[in-house]
C-alpha cells in the first residue's frame, strides 16, 4: 500500500527533511515524555522553540526510528486522509503495538476535524501505539478533547540554566532562552518570527506580538496606545505561551527578545493589512507612524528609522521625516534620519525648501559640507523658500560653500540685515549680523551675540554662531602675538557660551547644541552641571563623532574609482543581493544601494536583469548574445560579452575580490539564487496567492495596494529598445491584468464584492479593454447593488466588442445582462 501515510514510515532512518539537522540533546525533557507513554504527548509552543527536534530526539532514543511514522500535518494530504477517516485505520495496518506516530506541526482544526483527529489518537493509543503531536498554541484545538494528555508547553521548552552554561552562553533572560535563540542559526530565528503568520491566529494576538517585538520593552499601556481594547485573555495567552515576549501582567510590563527590525518586518509585511483592523490607527501607515513615534520618545532613533523604511511608502516617509527631523537633530542623531531621507529618494526636483534646509543642517552637523552646500543652494534658489529659510540657508552656505555660492550666500545675508528681509528683533537677524561682522570685526560679532536676549539665545541658529565665535576667538588668540586684557575676545566668547549653556540647562535633557557649547569651552570650564547631565552631553558628542566617522568613510568609498565596488564590508558572510526590476532597476547588497556608476555600462545592468529574470537557471551564452547584440556578428558580440561579464563581476565583487552572486558553467551563465532575490519573486508570490488561496478581503486589499504601488509601473520601463525585455514587460503586464480579473471573480464568489470592485476597476483602467474585465466589473457592480452602473458596463463592453473586435459579447456576459434585467430587486449573485 503506497500512500501519504505509508510514505511517512521512517524504516529506521530519520525523516528526510531532518537528516541533516543537528540537535541538542535534552535528556530531562525526553525523560519527562517517557513517564506516561500510554497517553498522547503534546509539544505546544510557537515555532522556533525546539518542538520538532525534541520529537526527533525522542523517536531516536525510544526506537531509533524503527516502527516510527513521521506525518507532516502541513501537507494537504493529511487533511484529506483525516476527512476520509482513514488516518488511524491506515496506520494500524502499517504498524503494530509499540509503534510511534509523530504528527508534526498540526494546523488549526475546526470542531469536526478536531474531534476526528482526537478519535484517531485514541484509537492508536488503544492499539498500543505511542503518539506525539507538535502544534503551536493558536492551533491547539485538542486541549479540551485530550484531557489526559502530557503537555510540554512553551515554558517547559525554554533552555534551562545548565543547558545555557553548557552552551557557553551567559546573560540570558527568560525572553532569550528559546532554543533557536540559544542554539539556532539566523534561519531558525527567522522561522520563529515567521510563526506570526500561523493560519488562524487572531489578528489581535498577532498585532500585540508584532508591537511588542518592535518596541522591545515597555508597559502594557504602551501597547494599548497602538492596539485598541486589548483583551485580557489575549495578554494571558501571550504571557503563558509566548515567553519570548517577556510579559509580566502583575507588573503590567514586557521585555521581549531583541530582534532586528528588518527580520520582524520581513515576517509581518504581508500581515499588516489584516492585523491593522485591531489597532487604534486607521491604516498601516498610521500604525507604523505611532510605533515609530513611540520609539522616538524612547530615544531608539535608528530603530524608528528602520521601521519607517521597511513599512512605509516613500511619500509617507517624507511626511514622517518632516515631523520628527528636528527631534533627531536636537538629540544628536542626524545620520539615521539623513540615511532614511536619502534612501527614500526625496532628493528630486519636487523637494520642498523646508526639507532641503533640514537636510543641509543635518549634513553640516555630519561635516559633509559639500552636500550641505548643495542643499543650501537649492533653498536659496527655491521659489517656495521663505525669508527666514533663505537666511538659514545662507548661514550654512556661507560656511560650507566656496566661490560663487559663498558670495551669493553672503549677499543674501547682507540683504537680510541691511534691507530688512528679516525682522531686527529676531534670532536670525542676530545670527546673520554676527556672521557678517566676524570676518573683519570678531569682537563686533561677539558683541552682536551678547546683545541677544535670552529668548533668541536659545535658538539653534544663534547657538551655532556662539559655538563658531568661541572657536574663531580661540584660533585668533593662538595665532596672535597681541596681549589681550580682561575683555579679550576669547574670554567674552567663553562667557557667552556659559550663558547659553545655563539657558540650555533649563530644558529637561541636554541637546546636541548644549553638547557642542560644552565642547567649545571644555567641560571643566563650565562647572555646576550635574554629573548625569554632563555624561549625557558627553555621550551625545561621542555618538556624533562616530556618526561623522561613518559618514566620512562612506564618502571616501563613494569617491573611489567606478570599477571599485562601493558597498564593500568587512563581513565574511555573503550579504543578500536584492534586485528591483519593476518601475526601474535598483540593486541592493546587504541593504545598501549599489551606485549605478559601479556598473560603468548600461548593458551591464541589462545583462544582470536578464540573469535575474531567469531566477537561478542557466542561460546559454548564445541566447544572451541574441538579446544584447541582435544585429552584431558573432565574433564581435562574443568579445563584447566577455568584456561586459567582467564589468558586471567587478561591480559586484566583495572585499576578497570574489563575486558570489554570479556563476558560469561552461557556456552558460546564471545568478546564484541562494544570494540573489528580486521583486519578480514577490510579484509571483502575490499573484499565486490571489489565484489559488482562499479569499480574505483584508489581506487581498493589502496585496492590491502592493501591486498598485510597486508593480503597476511595468518591468524595466527604461529598457525601451530591448525587444526581449519588451516582450517580458508585456507578459508581466498581461499577467497582472489576468490576476486582477481572477481576483475580482474569486472575491465575488466569496461574497466580497466591494473588494472585487477595486480589482475589476483597476483591470479596466490600467490595461486595454478586455471582455473578461468588463464581466468581472459587471458582477461586482451587480453584487453591490450598482445596477445602473452594471448596465452601463454591459453596453460599453458591447460597443467595444462590436466596434473594436467585430464580435458579439460572449454568452457569459449576456447571461449577466439577462439576470440584471430579470432581478429587478437585486440580490446576491452566484458565479457566472
C-alpha positions in Angstrom: 0.0 0.0 0.0 1.6 3.3 -1.1 0.0 6.4 0.2 0.8 9.6 2.0 0.7 7.7 5.3 2.7 4.7 4.0 5.4 7.1 2.8 5.6 8.6 6.3 7.2 5.4 7.6 10.8 6.1 8.7 12.0 2.5 8.4 14.9 3.0 10.8 16.1 6.3 9.2 15.4 9.9 10.3 12.8 11.8 8.2 14.3 13.1 5.0 13.8 16.8 5.9 15.6 16.3 9.2 18.5 14.1 8.3 21.0 17.0 8.0 19.7 18.8 11.1 21.8 19.0 14.2 20.0 18.9 17.5 21.0 19.5 21.2 20.2 16.6 23.4 17.6 17.5 26.1 17.5 14.4 28.3 15.4 16.0 31.0 12.5 16.6 28.6 12.9 13.2 27.0 12.6 11.6 30.4 9.5 13.6 31.2 7.9 12.4 27.9 8.7 8.8 28.8 6.9 8.8 32.1 3.4 8.2 30.6 3.8 6.6 27.2 0.2 5.3 27.1 -1.2 8.8 26.6 -0.6 11.3 23.9 2.3 13.7 24.4 1.7 17.2 23.0 4.5 19.7 22.4 2.7 23.0 22.4 4.8 26.1 21.6 5.4 28.7 18.9 7.8 27.9 16.0 11.5 28.0 17.0 11.0 26.6 20.5 12.6 23.2 19.5 9.4 21.1 19.4 10.4 19.2 16.2 13.9 18.4 17.4 12.7 17.2 20.8 10.3 14.9 19.0 13.2 13.8 16.8 15.4 13.0 19.8 12.6 11.1 21.4 12.0 8.9 18.3 15.7 8.3 18.1 16.0 7.3 21.8 13.0 5.0 22.1 13.1 3.3 18.7 16.0 4.6 16.6 13.2 5.5 14.1 12.2 1.8 13.7 8.4 1.4 13.7 8.1 5.2 13.5 5.8 7.2 11.3 6.6 10.9 10.9 3.5 12.6 9.5 3.8 16.1 8.0 0.5 17.6 9.0 1.1 20.7 7.0 0.6 18.6 3.9 -2.9 18.8 2.4 -2.8 15.0 2.1 -3.1 14.9 5.9 -6.3 16.8 5.9 -7.6 14.7 3.0 -6.9 11.5 4.9 -8.3 13.0 8.1 -11.5 14.0 6.3 -11.8 10.5 4.8 -11.5 9.0 8.3 -8.5 6.7 7.3 -5.7 8.0 9.5 -5.9 5.6 12.4 -7.1 2.6 10.3 -4.3 3.0 7.7 -1.6 3.5 10.3 -2.8 0.4 12.2 -2.4 -1.6 9.0 1.1 -0.3 8.5 2.4 -0.8 12.1 1.5 -2.6 15.3 1.8 -2.4 19.0 4.7 -0.3 20.2 4.9 1.8 17.0 5.3 5.5 17.3 3.3 8.1 15.4 4.7 11.7 15.3 2.1 14.2 14.0 4.3 17.2 13.2 3.0 20.8 13.0 -0.7 20.1 13.2 -2.7 23.0 11.7 -5.7 24.6 13.3 -8.6 22.2 13.0 -12.3 23.1 13.1 -14.6 21.3 15.6 -15.4 18.4 13.3 -11.8 17.8 12.2 -10.5 18.2 15.8 -13.0 15.5 17.1 -12.0 13.2 14.2 -8.3 13.7 15.0 -8.8 13.1 18.7 -10.7 9.9 17.9 -7.8 8.8 15.7 -5.3 9.4 18.6 -7.5 7.5 21.0 -7.7 4.6 18.5 -3.9 4.4 18.1 -3.4 4.6 21.8 -5.9 1.8 22.4 -4.0 -0.3 19.8 -0.8 0.1 21.8 0.8 2.9 19.8 2.7 5.9 21.1 1.5 9.3 19.9 3.5 12.6 19.7 1.9 15.8 18.5 3.7 19.1 17.8 1.4 22.2 17.5 1.5 25.9 18.0 -0.6 27.5 20.8 -3.0 29.1 18.4 -3.5 25.9 16.5 -4.0 23.7 19.6 -7.7 22.8 19.1 -7.4 19.5 21.1 -6.8 20.8 24.6 -10.4 20.1 25.7 -10.6 16.8 23.8 -7.4 15.2 25.1 -7.7 16.0 28.8 -5.3 13.2 30.0 -2.5 14.2 27.6 1.0 15.1 28.7 1.7 18.6 27.6 5.2 20.0 27.1 4.5 23.7 26.9 6.5 26.8 25.8 8.0 27.5 29.2 9.0 23.8 29.6 10.9 24.0 26.3 12.9 27.1 27.4 16.6 26.3 27.7 17.5 25.9 31.4 20.5 27.2 33.3 22.5 24.0 32.9 21.9 23.9 29.2 22.9 27.6 28.9 26.1 27.0 30.8 27.0 24.0 28.6 26.4 26.2 25.5 29.0 28.7 26.9 26.4 31.5 26.9 25.5 33.9 29.7 23.3 36.9 30.4 20.1 35.3 29.1 16.8 36.5 30.4 13.7 34.3 30.1 12.8 36.0 26.8 16.1 34.9 25.4 16.0 31.3 26.5 14.3 30.0 23.4 16.1 27.1 21.7 16.5 29.0 18.4 18.0 32.0 20.2 20.5 30.0 22.2 21.5 27.3 19.7 19.9 28.2 16.4 21.1 29.9 13.3 19.7 33.1 11.7 17.3 31.0 9.7 16.0 29.4 12.9 15.3 32.8 14.4 13.6 33.8 11.2 11.4 30.7 11.5 10.2 31.9 14.9 9.3 35.3 13.6 7.7 33.8 10.6 5.5 31.9 13.0 3.4 35.1 13.4 1.9 34.1 10.0 0.3 31.0 11.5 -3.0 30.4 9.9 -6.0 31.0 12.1 -4.1 33.2 14.6 -6.3 36.0 15.9 -5.5 39.4 14.4 -5.2 41.0 17.8 -2.8 38.4 19.1 -0.5 38.8 16.1 -0.7 42.6 16.3 0.2 42.6 20.0 3.2 40.3 19.3 4.3 42.5 16.5 4.1 45.7 18.6 6.0 44.1 21.5 8.8 42.8 19.3 9.1 46.2 17.6 9.1 48.2 20.9 11.4 45.6 22.6 10.2 46.6 26.1 7.7 48.8 27.8 4.4 48.8 29.6 1.1 47.3 28.6 -0.1 50.9 28.4 2.3 51.4 25.5 0.7 48.5 23.7 -2.7 50.0 24.3 -1.5 53.2 22.7 -1.3 51.3 19.4 -3.8 48.4 19.9 -7.3 49.4 21.0 -9.0 47.4 23.7 -6.5 44.6 24.1 -8.4 41.7 25.7 -7.0 40.3 28.9 -7.4 36.8 27.5 -5.0 37.7 24.7 -2.4 39.0 27.1 -2.7 36.0 29.3 -2.3 33.7 26.4 0.8 35.6 25.3 2.2 35.6 28.8 1.8 31.9 29.2 2.6 30.6 25.7 5.0 33.2 24.2 7.7 33.7 26.8 10.0 35.3 24.2 7.8 38.4 24.7 8.7 38.5 28.4 5.2 39.7 29.6 4.6 40.2 33.3 0.9 41.0 33.8 1.4 41.6 37.6 3.9 44.4 36.8 2.0 45.3 33.6 5.2 45.4 31.7 7.0 43.4 29.0 10.6 42.8 27.9 10.8 41.0 24.6 13.7 39.3 22.9 15.7 41.9 20.9 15.1 41.2 17.2 16.3 43.4 14.3 13.5 45.5 12.8 14.4 44.0 9.4 13.6 40.5 10.5 10.3 41.5 12.2 9.0 43.5 9.3 10.0 40.8 6.8 7.9 38.3 8.8 4.9 40.6 9.1 4.9 42.6 5.9 2.1 40.8 4.3 0.1 40.6 7.6 -0.1 44.3 8.4 -3.2 44.8 6.3 -5.1 42.1 8.1 -4.0 42.9 11.7 -4.3 46.6 11.4 -8.0 46.3 11.9 -7.3 45.7 15.6 -5.3 48.9 16.0 -6.2 52.4 17.0 -4.6 53.6 13.8 -6.8 53.7 10.7 -4.2 52.4 8.3 -0.9 50.6 8.1 1.0 53.8 7.7 -0.7 55.3 10.8 0.1 52.2 12.8 3.7 52.3 11.8 3.8 56.1 12.5 2.6 55.5 16.0 5.1 52.8 16.7 7.9 54.9 15.2 6.8 57.9 17.4 7.0 55.7 20.5 10.5 54.6 19.5 11.5 58.2 19.1 10.2 59.1 22.5 12.4 56.4 23.9 15.4 57.6 22.1 15.5 54.5 19.8 16.4 56.6 16.8 17.9 54.1 14.4 15.2 51.5 15.2 12.4 54.0 14.4 14.0 54.9 11.0 14.4 51.2 10.2 10.7 50.6 10.9 9.6 53.5 8.7 12.0 52.5 5.9 10.7 48.9 6.0 6.9 49.5 6.1 6.1 53.0 4.8 5.9 54.0 1.2 8.1 56.9 0.1 5.5 59.6 0.4 4.6 58.6 3.9 8.3 58.5 4.9 8.6 62.1 3.7 5.7 63.2 5.9 7.1 61.4 8.9 10.6 62.8 8.4 9.2 66.3 8.2 7.5 65.9 11.6 10.4 64.3 13.5 13.6 65.5 11.9 14.2 68.4 14.4 13.9 65.9 17.3 16.7 63.7 15.7 19.0 66.6 15.2 18.4 68.0 18.7 19.1 64.6 20.2 22.4 64.4 18.2 21.3 61.6 15.8 21.3 63.3 12.3 22.8 60.3 10.5 20.0 57.9 10.7 17.3 60.4 9.7 19.5 61.6 6.8 20.0 58.0 5.7 16.3 57.5 5.7 15.9 60.7 3.7 18.3 59.6 1.1 17.0 56.0 0.8 13.5 57.4 0.2 14.5 59.1 -3.0 13.4 62.5 -1.7 16.3 64.5 -3.3 14.4 65.1 -6.6 13.2 68.3 -8.1 10.0 68.2 -6.0 11.9 68.6 -2.7 10.5 71.5 -0.7 12.8 74.2 0.6 12.0 73.2 4.2 13.1 69.6 3.6 16.2 70.8 1.7 17.2 73.2 4.5 16.8 70.4 7.1 19.0 68.1 5.0 21.6 70.8 4.8 21.6 71.3 8.5 22.0 67.6 9.2 24.8 67.2 6.6 26.6 70.2 8.2 26.4 68.5 11.6 27.9 65.4 10.0 30.7 67.6 8.4 29.6 66.8 4.9 30.0 70.4 3.8 30.0 69.7 0.1 26.5 68.2 0.1 25.3 70.6 2.8 26.3 73.5 0.5 24.3 71.9 -2.4 21.1 71.6 -0.4 21.6 75.1 1.0 22.0 76.4 -2.6 18.7 74.7 -3.5 16.9 76.6 -0.8 18.4 79.9 -1.9 17.2 79.2 -5.4 13.8 77.8 -4.4 10.7 79.7 -5.3 8.9 78.4 -2.2 11.6 79.4 0.3 10.6 81.9 3.0 12.8 84.8 4.0 13.8 83.0 7.2 14.6 79.8 5.3 16.8 81.8 2.9 18.8 83.4 5.8 19.3 80.0 7.5 20.4 78.5 4.2 22.7 81.5 3.6 24.4 81.0 7.0 25.1 77.4 6.1 26.2 78.1 2.5 28.5 80.9 3.7 30.3 78.5 6.0 30.2 75.4 3.8 30.3 76.6 0.2 33.1 78.1 -1.9 33.4 80.6 -4.7 30.3 81.9 -6.3 27.9 80.0 -4.0 29.6 81.6 -1.0 29.4 85.1 -2.4 25.7 84.6 -3.2 25.1 83.4 0.4 26.9 86.4 1.8 24.8 88.7 -0.4 21.7 87.1 0.9 22.8 87.8 4.5 23.6 91.4 3.7 20.1 91.8 2.2 18.6 90.2 5.2 20.3 92.5 7.6 20.5 95.8 5.6 17.4 95.5 3.5 15.1 94.3 6.3 14.4 90.9 4.8 14.2 89.6 8.4 12.9 91.4 11.5 15.6 93.1 13.6 14.0 91.6 16.7 14.6 88.0 15.7 17.2 85.3 16.4 18.1 85.0 12.7 18.8 88.8 12.4 21.3 88.4 15.3 22.9 85.3 13.8 23.2 86.9 10.3 24.6 90.2 11.7 27.2 88.3 13.7 28.3 86.3 10.7 28.7 89.5 8.6 30.8 91.1 11.2 33.1 88.2 12.2 35.4 88.4 9.1 36.7 91.8 9.9 35.5 92.5 13.4 35.3 89.4 15.5 34.8 91.4 18.7 31.9 93.2 17.0 30.4 89.8 16.1 30.7 88.6 19.7 29.1 91.9 20.8 26.1 91.3 18.4 25.6 87.9 20.0 26.0 89.3 23.5 23.2 91.7 22.7 20.8 88.8 22.0 18.0 88.4 24.6 17.7 85.1 26.4 14.8 84.1 24.1 16.9 84.4 21.0 20.0 82.8 22.6 18.1 79.6 22.9 17.5 79.3 19.1 19.7 76.8 17.2 20.9 79.4 14.6 22.2 81.7 17.4 23.7 78.8 19.4 25.7 77.6 16.4 27.0 81.1 15.9 28.1 81.2 19.5 30.0 77.9 19.1 31.5 79.4 15.9 32.6 82.6 17.7 34.2 80.6 20.5 36.2 78.6 18.1 37.3 81.6 16.0 38.3 83.6 19.0 40.4 80.7 20.3 42.1 80.4 17.0 42.7 84.2 16.8 44.4 84.2 20.2 46.6 81.2 19.4 47.8 83.0 16.2 48.2 86.5 17.6 51.1 87.9 19.5 48.9 90.6 20.9 48.4 90.6 24.7 44.7 90.7 25.4 43.3 92.1 28.6 40.2 91.1 30.6 38.0 91.9 27.6 39.8 89.5 25.3 37.5 88.1 22.6 38.0 84.5 23.7 37.1 85.4 27.3 34.0 87.2 26.1 33.1 84.3 23.8 33.6 81.8 26.6 31.4 83.8 28.9 28.8 84.0 26.2 29.0 80.2 25.8 28.5 79.6 29.5 25.5 82.0 29.5 24.0 80.0 26.6 24.7 76.7 28.5 22.8 78.0 31.5 19.8 78.7 29.3 20.0 75.2 27.8 20.1 73.6 31.2 16.6 74.8 31.8 15.5 72.0 29.4 15.0 68.5 30.9 17.6 66.9 28.7 20.8 68.2 27.1 20.6 68.7 23.3 23.3 68.5 20.7 23.6 72.3 20.8 24.4 72.2 24.6 26.9 69.4 24.0 28.6 71.5 21.3 28.7 74.5 23.5 30.3 72.5 26.3 32.8 71.1 23.9 33.7 74.6 22.7 34.9 75.8 26.1 35.8 72.4 27.7 33.6 70.5 30.2 35.7 71.5 33.2 35.3 75.2 32.4 31.5 75.1 32.7 31.1 73.6 36.1 27.9 73.4 38.1 26.2 70.8 35.8 25.1 67.6 37.4 27.3 64.5 36.7 24.3 62.9 35.0 23.7 65.8 32.6 27.4 66.1 31.8 27.7 62.4 31.0 24.6 62.6 28.7 26.3 65.6 26.9 29.5 63.5 26.5 27.5 60.6 25.1 25.9 62.9 22.5 29.3 64.1 21.4 30.7 60.6 21.3 27.8 59.4 19.2 28.1 62.4 16.9 31.8 61.7 16.4 31.0 58.1 15.5 28.3 59.2 13.0 30.8 61.7 11.5 33.4 59.0 11.1 31.0 56.6 9.5 29.7 59.3 7.1 33.3 60.2 6.2 34.1 56.5 5.5 31.0 56.3 3.2 32.1 59.5 1.4 35.6 58.0 0.9 34.1 54.8 -0.6 31.8 56.8 -2.9 34.9 58.7 -4.3 36.7 55.5 -5.3 37.1 54.8 -9.0 33.9 53.4 -10.6 35.4 50.0 -11.1 35.8 49.6 -7.3 32.7 48.4 -5.6 31.2 51.0 -3.3 29.5 48.7 -0.9 32.4 46.6 0.4 32.1 45.5 4.0 34.4 43.6 6.4 31.9 40.8 6.8 32.9 37.3 5.7 29.3 36.3 5.2 27.7 36.8 1.8 25.1 39.6 2.2 21.9 39.1 0.3 21.5 40.9 -3.0 18.1 42.2 -3.9 17.3 43.5 -7.4 14.3 45.6 -8.1 13.1 45.4 -11.7 9.6 46.9 -11.6 9.4 50.7 -12.1 13.2 50.9 -12.7 16.2 48.9 -11.7 17.8 49.2 -8.3 20.4 46.8 -6.9 20.9 46.5 -3.1 23.6 44.4 -1.4 23.1 43.9 2.3 20.5 46.7 2.2 22.9 49.2 0.6 22.1 50.6 -2.8 24.8 49.8 -5.4 25.8 53.0 -7.2 24.9 52.9 -10.9 28.4 54.1 -11.7 29.8 50.9 -10.4 28.4 49.1 -13.5 30.0 51.6 -15.9 27.8 50.5 -18.9 24.0 50.3 -19.1 24.3 47.0 -20.9 25.9 45.5 -17.7 22.7 46.2 -15.8 20.6 44.8 -18.7 22.7 41.6 -18.5 22.1 41.4 -14.8 18.4 41.9 -15.2 18.2 39.1 -17.8 20.0 36.7 -15.5 17.8 37.7 -12.5 14.7 37.1 -14.6 15.8 33.5 -15.2 15.8 33.1 -11.3 18.9 30.9 -10.9 18.5 29.0 -14.1 21.4 28.7 -16.6 21.2 31.0 -19.6 23.2 29.9 -22.7 25.7 32.4 -23.9 24.2 32.3 -27.4 20.8 33.4 -26.1 22.4 36.3 -24.2 24.2 37.4 -27.4 21.0 37.4 -29.3 19.3 39.5 -26.7 22.1 42.0 -26.1 23.5 42.3 -29.7 20.8 41.1 -32.1 22.4 42.8 -35.1 26.1 42.2 -34.4 28.3 39.5 -35.8 29.1 36.5 -33.6 32.8 37.2 -33.1 32.3 40.8 -32.2 29.4 40.1 -29.9 31.4 37.4 -28.0 34.2 39.8 -27.3 31.8 42.4 -26.2 30.1 39.9 -23.9 33.3 38.9 -22.2 34.1 42.5 -21.5 30.6 43.1 -20.2 30.7 40.0 -18.0 34.0 41.2 -16.4 32.5 44.6 -15.7 29.5 43.1 -14.0 31.6 40.8 -11.9 33.8 43.7 -10.8 30.8 45.8 -9.9 29.5 43.0 -7.6 32.8 41.9 -6.1 33.2 41.7 -2.3 36.3 42.7 -0.3 38.1 39.5 -1.1 37.7 40.0 -4.8 35.1 37.3 -5.2 31.7 37.6 -6.8 29.3 35.1 -5.1 26.3 36.4 -7.0 27.3 35.3 -10.5 28.1 31.8 -11.8 29.4 30.4 -15.0 29.1 26.8 -16.2 30.8 26.0 -19.5 29.0 28.3 -22.0 26.0 29.1 -19.7 25.6 31.9 -17.1 23.4 32.5 -14.1 22.9 34.2 -10.8 23.1 32.2 -7.6 19.6 32.0 -6.3 20.8 31.5 -2.8 22.2 35.0 -2.7 20.1 36.9 -5.3 16.4 37.8 -4.8 14.2 40.1 -6.8 10.8 41.8 -6.7 9.7 39.4 -9.5 9.6 36.6 -6.9 7.4 38.8 -4.7 5.2 39.7 -7.6 4.7 36.0 -8.5 4.0 35.2 -4.8 1.2 37.7 -4.6 -0.2 36.5 -7.9 -0.2 32.9 -6.7 -2.0 34.0 -3.5 -4.7 35.8 -5.4 -5.1 32.9 -7.8 -5.1 29.9 -5.5 -5.5 30.9 -1.8 -8.8 31.3 -0.1 -10.1 34.9 -0.5 -9.7 37.2 2.6 -10.7 40.7 1.8 -8.3 42.5 4.2 -5.2 40.5 3.1 -6.1 40.8 -0.5 -6.7 44.5 -0.4 -3.2 44.8 1.2 -1.9 42.7 -1.8 -3.8 45.0 -4.2 -2.1 48.1 -2.6 1.3 46.4 -3.0 0.6 45.6 -6.7 -0.6 49.1 -7.4 2.3 50.8 -5.6 5.2 48.6 -6.6 4.4 46.6 -9.7 1.9 48.6 -11.8 4.7 50.8 -13.3 5.9 47.9 -15.5 9.1 45.9 -15.9 12.2 48.0 -16.5 10.4 50.9 -18.3 13.8 52.5 -19.3 14.6 49.4 -21.4 12.6 50.8 -24.4 14.9 49.4 -27.2 15.4 45.9 -26.0 12.9 43.6 -27.7 13.4 40.7 -25.2 12.7 43.0 -22.2 9.7 44.5 -24.0 8.2 41.0 -24.5 8.7 40.2 -20.9 7.2 43.5 -19.9 4.1 42.8 -21.9 3.9 39.3 -20.4 4.0 40.6 -16.9 1.5 43.3 -17.8 -0.9 40.7 -19.1 -0.2 38.6 -16.0 -1.2 41.4 -13.8 -4.4 42.0 -15.8 -5.2 38.3 -15.6 -4.7 38.3 -11.8 -6.8 41.4 -11.3 -9.7 39.8 -13.2 -9.3 36.4 -11.5 -9.2 38.0 -8.0 -12.3 40.1 -8.8 -14.2 36.9 -9.8 -13.0 35.0 -6.7 -13.9 37.8 -4.4 -17.4 37.9 -5.9 -17.6 34.1 -5.3 -16.6 34.7 -1.7 -19.3 37.3 -1.2 -16.7 40.2 -1.0 -17.9 42.3 -3.9 -16.6 45.6 -2.6 -13.1 44.3 -2.6 -13.8 42.8 -6.0 -14.7 46.3 -7.4 -11.2 47.6 -6.8 -9.6 44.8 -8.7 -12.1 44.9 -11.6 -11.9 48.7 -12.0 -8.1 48.6 -12.0 -8.1 45.9 -14.6 -10.1 48.2 -17.0 -8.4 51.4 -16.0 -4.8 50.3 -16.2 -5.0 47.9 -19.1 -6.5 47.7 -22.6 -10.2 46.8 -22.6 -10.9 43.1 -22.1 -14.2 41.3 -22.1 -13.4 39.3 -19.0 -12.6 42.5 -17.1 -15.9 44.0 -18.2 -17.6 40.8 -17.0 -15.8 40.9 -13.6 -16.7 44.6 -13.1 -20.3 44.0 -14.0 -20.6 41.1 -11.5 -19.1 43.3 -8.7 -21.4 46.2 -9.5 -24.4 43.9 -9.5 -23.4 42.4 -6.2 -23.0 45.8 -4.6 -26.4 47.0 -5.9 -24.9 49.3 -8.5 -27.5 48.2 -11.1 -27.3 51.3 -13.4 -23.5 51.2 -13.5 -23.6 47.5 -14.3 -25.9 48.2 -17.2 -23.5 50.9 -18.4 -20.7 48.5 -18.2 -22.6 45.9 -20.3 -23.3 48.4 -23.1 -19.7 49.7 -23.0 -18.5 46.1 -23.4 -21.0 45.5 -26.2 -19.8 48.6 -28.1 -16.1 47.6 -27.6 -16.8 44.0 -28.8 -18.7 45.2 -31.9 -16.6 48.2 -32.9 -13.1 47.1 -32.0 -13.3 43.3 -32.5 -16.3 42.9 -34.8 -17.8 40.3 -32.4 -20.8 39.8 -30.3 -20.5 39.6 -26.5 -19.9 36.2 -25.0 -22.6 34.1 -23.5 -21.3 34.7 -20.0 -21.8 38.5 -20.0 -25.1 38.1 -21.9 -26.3 35.9 -19.0 -25.3 38.5 -16.5 -27.3 41.1 -18.6 -30.4 38.9 -18.6 -30.0 38.4 -14.9 -29.7 42.1 -14.4 -33.0 42.6 -16.3 -34.8 39.7 -14.5 -33.7 40.6 -10.9 -35.3 43.9 -10.6 -34.9 43.8 -6.8 -31.2 42.9 -6.9 -29.7 40.2 -4.6 -26.6 38.1 -4.2 -25.0 36.8 -7.3 -23.9 33.3 -7.8 -20.9 32.5 -10.0 -21.5 33.5 -13.6 
